[in-house]
């Protein structure tokens, strides 16, 4: 679901566990967490707070 990025909780180089919250997107007055699909190290975070994103937007990329 597309919407407004209201929280970014990771940065490039972060090591995340499966299901960690990466970002929160607000859509239709509901806040929806975007969670890590797997554990690993993030190479890049592609969104910032206040950014509008589409439903298929990539919010982070793994580096491992």
Phi, psi and omega in degrees: 000130178282166179166205183256129177285117182251351178201134175238120188249006180224166175220168179303137180093348181292144173261124183242153175262159176304133178079005172296145177282124178269307180217164173239131180244130178262127178216131180054041178064018176240140177264126185241117178286142172254118187255154179294130179285341180201168176282152177158183179258133180276130178274328187203141172250124191259002180235160175229160178300137180091356181276138173276135179231152176275167182300329183258018183293142174273124181261337179202154179235140178278150180250357183255000000 
